[in-house]
Amino acid sequence: MSIEIANIKKSFGRTQVLNDISLDIPSGQMVALLGPSGSGKTTLLRIIAGLEHQTSGHIRFPRYRRQPDAPLATVKWGFVFQHYALFRHMTVFDNIAFGLTVLPRRERPNAAAIKAKVTKLLEMVQLAHLADRYPAQLSGGQKQRVALARALAVEPQILLLDEPFGALDAQVRKELRRWLRQLHEELKFTSVFVTHDQEEAMEVADRVVVMSQGNIEQADAPERVWREPSTRFVLEFMGEVNRLQGVIRGGQFHVGAHRWPLGYTPGIPGVSGPVPAPMGSGHQPADQPGFAAAGAGPGGQSERALHPISRSASGVV
């Protein structure tokens, strides 16, 4: 199921948290809402889930061409919280089965069907041998897999995850996010997850939505977010950078007695303020002060190509 987010604004009292957010999420895509604390990513996720109400704007869930609007109550959801939210008094099996047992009677599978589905999910998340254990007897990674299996039991059309791996150690996080990606490839559900971990977003998501102070800075494929950041914020947020102060003159970047070709033609008129400037489509007037940046991004990767980012001659070298 696809999600259409249009002109969403959210404020708490006088504090504006989301500023006119619009975003389309195609069916079957896994999207990461990436940003620092306070960027509005979790608030947006909660609005999508119906746990918060937007101040203005709307969200649509088009399912079929003949039925463009699906009421929120008719959408099948799965929600995975950062701290698992498992039922302590229930076994692993019963936790996973819970969503099926509380369905309306006309939709509820019989006991045999529930057992078969839960058994299949236990095998999928590699926890069949722990079916009779309680949450207190599980590791953090095992608890998170139980939470994911519980969310998947109802066959959700949309799966939402709020920093699902944030409470786990680094090695377990890596293993689980790869497992989640493989699961997504197999089941093809639409998924939106919140993270502040750049490496996690780049590895797992089909599309990365970088947010800052209630705004979307860039929504793009991971490769493009990394190689062609649209704003200075995205450039600096995606990895550590070393700045070189210099001047752009003509088609070259000058630092003292040194100069490098930019790979684009500067001087397109009518441009003002920070703007995207992908390589080959120059938006930088000549003789403007600026900087170039050399940086290592997620996973220790590095770039060495002058790449203009904004009118102030930001770049990646």
C-alpha positions as CSV (number, residue, x, y, z in Angstrom):
1,M,0.0,0.0,0.0
2,S,1.3,3.4,-0.9
3,I,1.2,6.5,1.4
4,E,0.7,10.1,0.2
5,I,1.7,12.8,2.7
6,A,0.5,16.3,1.7
7,N,1.3,19.6,3.4
8,I,1.6,18.1,6.9
9,K,2.1,20.7,9.7
10,K,2.3,19.9,13.4
11,S,2.8,22.2,16.4
12,F,2.8,21.6,20.1
13,G,1.6,24.9,21.6
14,R,3.8,27.6,20.0
15,T,6.5,25.1,19.0
16,Q,6.3,24.2,15.3
17,V,7.6,20.6,14.9
18,L,6.7,19.9,11.2
19,N,6.7,22.5,8.5
20,D,4.6,21.7,5.4
21,I,5.8,18.1,4.9
22,S,4.9,16.4,1.6
23,L,6.1,13.0,0.7
24,D,5.0,10.1,-1.5
25,I,5.9,6.6,-0.5
26,P,5.3,3.9,-3.2
27,S,3.9,0.5,-2.3
28,G,6.5,-2.0,-1.4
29,Q,9.2,0.6,-0.7
30,M,11.3,0.8,2.5
31,V,11.8,4.4,3.5
32,A,14.1,5.7,6.2
33,L,13.3,8.9,8.1
34,L,16.8,10.1,9.0
35,G,17.8,13.0,11.1
36,P,19.2,14.2,14.4
37,S,17.1,14.5,17.6
38,G,14.4,17.1,17.3
39,S,14.2,16.9,13.5
40,G,10.5,15.8,13.6
41,K,11.1,12.3,12.2
42,T,9.3,10.4,15.0
43,T,6.5,12.9,15.1
44,L,5.9,12.3,11.4
45,L,6.0,8.5,11.9
46,R,3.4,8.8,14.7
47,I,1.2,11.0,12.5
48,I,1.3,8.3,9.7
49,A,0.3,5.7,12.3
50,G,-2.5,7.8,13.7
51,L,-0.9,8.1,17.1
52,E,-0.6,11.9,16.7
53,H,-3.0,14.2,14.8
54,Q,-1.5,16.8,12.4
55,T,-2.3,20.5,12.8
56,S,-3.0,20.7,9.1
57,G,-2.5,18.7,5.9
58,H,-3.6,15.2,5.2
59,I,-2.4,11.6,4.6
60,R,-4.0,9.3,2.1
61,F,-3.6,5.5,1.6
62,P,-4.5,4.8,-2.0
63,R,-5.1,1.1,-2.4
64,Y,-6.8,0.7,-5.8
65,R,-7.4,3.1,-8.7
66,R,-11.1,2.8,-8.1
67,Q,-10.7,3.5,-4.4
68,P,-8.2,6.3,-3.9
69,D,-8.9,6.9,-0.2
70,A,-8.6,4.1,2.4
71,P,-9.9,5.1,5.9
72,L,-7.2,4.7,8.5
73,A,-9.2,2.1,10.4
74,T,-9.2,-0.2,7.3
75,V,-5.4,-0.2,6.9
76,K,-3.5,-3.2,8.3
77,W,-0.6,-1.9,10.4
78,G,2.4,-3.3,12.0
79,F,4.3,-1.1,14.5
80,V,7.7,-2.0,16.1
81,F,8.9,0.2,19.0
82,Q,12.5,0.8,20.0
83,H,12.0,-0.9,23.4
84,Y,10.1,-3.9,22.0
85,A,6.8,-3.5,24.1
86,L,6.5,-7.3,24.6
87,F,4.0,-8.7,27.0
88,R,6.1,-9.9,30.0
89,H,3.5,-12.5,31.1
90,M,3.3,-14.2,27.7
91,T,5.6,-16.6,26.0
92,V,7.4,-15.9,22.8
93,F,4.7,-17.9,21.0
94,D,1.8,-16.1,22.6
95,N,3.4,-12.7,22.0
96,I,3.6,-13.4,18.3
97,A,0.1,-14.8,18.2
98,F,-1.5,-11.9,20.1
99,G,-2.5,-9.8,17.1
100,L,-4.3,-12.8,15.5
101,T,-6.2,-13.7,18.7
102,V,-7.7,-10.2,19.1
103,L,-9.0,-9.9,15.5
104,P,-12.8,-9.6,15.1
105,R,-14.4,-13.0,15.2
106,R,-15.2,-13.0,11.5
107,E,-11.6,-12.3,10.6
108,R,-9.9,-14.4,13.3
109,P,-8.2,-17.6,12.1
110,N,-9.0,-20.8,14.0
111,A,-6.6,-22.2,16.6
112,A,-4.9,-24.5,14.1
113,A,-4.3,-21.7,11.6
114,I,-2.9,-19.4,14.3
115,K,-0.5,-22.1,15.4
116,A,0.6,-22.8,11.9
117,K,1.2,-19.1,11.1
118,V,3.1,-18.5,14.4
119,T,5.3,-21.6,13.8
120,K,6.1,-20.3,10.4
121,L,7.0,-16.9,11.7
122,L,9.2,-18.4,14.5
123,E,11.1,-20.3,11.8
124,M,11.4,-17.1,9.7
125,V,13.0,-15.2,12.6
126,Q,15.0,-18.2,13.7
127,L,13.5,-18.5,17.2
128,A,11.5,-21.7,16.9
129,H,13.6,-23.2,19.7
130,L,12.6,-20.4,22.1
131,A,8.8,-20.5,21.6
132,D,8.1,-21.3,25.2
133,R,10.4,-18.8,26.8
134,Y,9.4,-15.5,28.3
135,P,10.8,-12.0,27.3
136,A,12.9,-11.8,30.4
137,Q,14.8,-14.9,29.2
138,L,15.7,-13.4,25.9
139,S,18.6,-11.2,24.6
140,G,17.9,-7.8,23.2
141,G,18.3,-9.0,19.6
142,Q,15.9,-11.9,20.3
143,K,13.3,-9.6,21.8
144,Q,13.5,-7.4,18.7
145,R,12.9,-10.3,16.4
146,V,9.9,-11.3,18.5
147,A,8.5,-7.8,18.2
148,L,9.0,-7.9,14.4
149,A,7.4,-11.3,14.1
150,R,4.4,-10.1,16.2
151,A,4.0,-7.1,13.8
152,L,4.2,-9.3,10.8
153,A,1.7,-11.9,12.1
154,V,-1.3,-9.8,11.0
155,E,0.2,-9.5,7.5
156,P,0.4,-5.7,7.6
157,Q,0.1,-3.5,4.5
158,I,2.4,-1.0,6.2
159,L,5.1,-1.7,8.7
160,L,6.3,1.2,10.9
161,L,9.5,1.0,13.0
162,D,10.6,3.6,15.5
163,E,14.4,3.3,15.9
164,P,14.0,-0.5,16.1
165,F,17.7,-1.2,16.6
166,G,18.6,1.8,18.7
167,A,18.7,-0.1,22.0
168,L,21.0,-2.9,20.7
169,D,24.8,-3.2,20.5
170,A,26.6,-2.4,17.2
171,Q,27.1,-6.0,16.1
172,V,23.5,-7.1,16.8
173,R,22.3,-4.0,15.0
174,K,24.2,-4.9,11.8
175,E,22.9,-8.5,11.8
176,L,19.3,-7.5,12.4
177,R,19.1,-4.7,9.8
178,R,20.5,-7.1,7.2
179,W,17.9,-9.6,8.3
180,L,15.1,-7.0,8.1
181,R,16.2,-6.1,4.6
182,Q,16.1,-9.7,3.5
183,L,12.7,-10.1,5.1
184,H,11.4,-7.0,3.2
185,E,12.7,-8.4,-0.1
186,E,10.8,-11.6,0.6
187,L,7.5,-10.1,1.8
188,K,7.3,-6.8,-0.1
189,F,5.5,-4.8,2.5
190,T,5.6,-1.0,2.6
191,S,7.8,0.1,5.4
192,V,8.8,3.4,7.1
193,F,11.4,3.4,9.8
194,V,13.0,6.2,11.9
195,T,16.7,6.3,12.6
196,H,19.5,8.7,13.5
197,D,22.1,6.2,12.2
198,Q,23.3,7.2,8.8
199,E,24.9,3.8,8.1
200,E,21.7,2.0,9.0
201,A,19.6,4.2,6.7
202,M,22.0,3.8,3.8
203,E,22.2,0.0,4.1
204,V,18.6,-0.8,4.6
205,A,16.4,1.8,2.9
206,D,15.3,2.0,-0.8
207,R,14.9,5.8,-0.2
208,V,16.4,8.1,2.5
209,V,14.4,11.1,3.7
210,V,16.8,13.4,5.5
211,M,15.0,15.7,8.0
212,S,16.2,18.8,10.0
213,Q,14.1,21.1,12.2
214,G,10.8,19.9,10.9
215,N,11.8,20.1,7.2
216,I,12.7,17.6,4.6
217,E,16.2,18.4,3.4
218,Q,16.4,15.7,0.8
219,A,14.4,12.6,-0.2
220,D,16.4,10.4,-2.5
221,A,18.0,7.0,-3.2
222,P,20.8,6.3,-0.7
223,E,23.5,6.5,-3.4
224,R,22.3,10.0,-4.5
225,V,22.0,11.3,-0.9
226,W,25.6,10.3,-0.4
227,R,27.0,11.4,-3.7
228,E,24.8,14.4,-4.5
229,P,23.7,16.0,-1.2
230,S,21.1,18.8,-1.9
231,T,22.0,21.1,1.0
232,R,24.9,21.8,3.2
233,F,23.1,20.2,6.1
234,V,22.9,16.9,4.2
235,L,26.6,17.1,3.3
236,E,27.7,17.7,6.9
237,F,25.2,15.3,8.5
238,M,26.1,12.3,6.3
239,G,29.7,12.2,7.3
240,E,32.6,14.1,8.9
241,V,34.1,16.8,6.6
242,N,37.3,18.9,6.5
243,R,36.7,22.4,5.1
244,L,39.0,24.3,2.8
245,Q,38.2,28.0,2.5
246,G,38.6,29.2,-1.1
247,V,37.1,31.1,-4.0
248,I,35.2,29.8,-7.1
249,R,36.4,31.7,-10.1
250,G,35.2,30.7,-13.6
251,G,35.2,26.9,-13.6
252,Q,37.8,26.4,-10.9
253,F,38.1,26.3,-7.2
254,H,41.0,28.3,-5.8
255,V,42.7,27.8,-2.5
256,G,45.7,30.0,-2.2
257,A,48.0,29.2,-5.1
258,H,46.2,25.9,-5.8
259,R,43.2,25.3,-8.0
260,W,41.0,22.5,-9.1
261,P,38.5,22.1,-11.9
262,L,34.9,22.0,-10.7
263,G,33.4,19.9,-13.4
264,Y,30.5,22.2,-14.0
265,T,29.8,25.6,-15.5
266,P,29.2,28.4,-12.9
267,G,27.1,31.5,-13.4
268,I,23.5,30.5,-14.0
269,P,21.4,33.6,-13.2
270,G,18.3,33.8,-11.0
271,V,19.7,31.6,-8.2
272,S,19.5,32.8,-4.7
273,G,20.0,31.2,-1.3
274,P,21.2,27.7,-0.6
275,V,20.3,25.5,-3.5
276,P,21.2,22.0,-4.9
277,A,23.8,22.0,-7.5
278,P,24.6,18.5,-8.8
279,M,27.8,18.0,-10.7
280,G,27.4,19.1,-14.3
281,S,24.5,21.5,-13.6
282,G,26.3,24.5,-12.1
283,H,24.5,27.0,-10.0
284,Q,27.5,28.9,-8.6
285,P,28.4,32.5,-9.7
286,A,32.0,33.2,-10.3
287,D,34.3,34.8,-7.7
288,Q,32.3,33.7,-4.8
289,P,33.9,32.7,-1.5
290,G,33.2,29.2,-0.3
291,F,34.7,25.9,0.8
292,A,35.4,22.4,-0.3
293,A,35.1,19.5,2.0
294,A,36.8,16.1,2.2
295,G,35.0,13.6,4.3
296,A,34.4,10.1,5.4
297,G,30.8,9.0,5.4
298,P,28.9,6.0,6.7
299,G,31.1,3.0,7.0
300,G,34.3,5.1,6.6
301,Q,33.7,5.7,2.9
302,S,35.4,8.7,1.3
303,E,34.9,10.9,-1.7
304,R,37.5,12.8,-3.8
305,A,35.5,14.8,-6.4
306,L,34.7,18.5,-6.3
307,H,31.0,18.7,-6.0
308,P,29.1,22.0,-5.5
309,I,26.3,21.9,-2.9
310,S,25.1,25.5,-2.5
311,R,25.5,29.1,-3.6
312,S,28.2,29.5,-1.0
313,A,30.4,27.1,-2.9
314,S,30.2,24.2,-0.6
315,G,31.7,21.1,-2.1
316,V,33.0,17.6,-1.6
317,V,36.6,16.8,-2.6
